[in-house]
Amino acid sequence: MKGISKHLGLDSHIPLVYDTDMTPEYLKEWRKKNGLSQSGLAKKLNVATMTVSRWETGLRSIPPFLSLALQAIECETKKRKED
């Protein structure tokens, strides 16, 4: 975990959270809060836009690692704003 935190420019004492109970509603809210369209999020995750749509509607289960990927996107966005 230290390697990931260092790569993302995070304090190694702040753990990344592995949330296995993400809801479709939370994912949609997170995406909108971070100014991403479904296709924009799909591109960042390297998945099809329909995959994001299906996660958000509950037609496909959200993979448990997605919370880590979203945190990485947040860190990347924050780092770009700081530069």
Helices and strands as residue ranges (DSSP letters): H 2-7, H 24-33, H 38-45, H 49-57, H 66-82
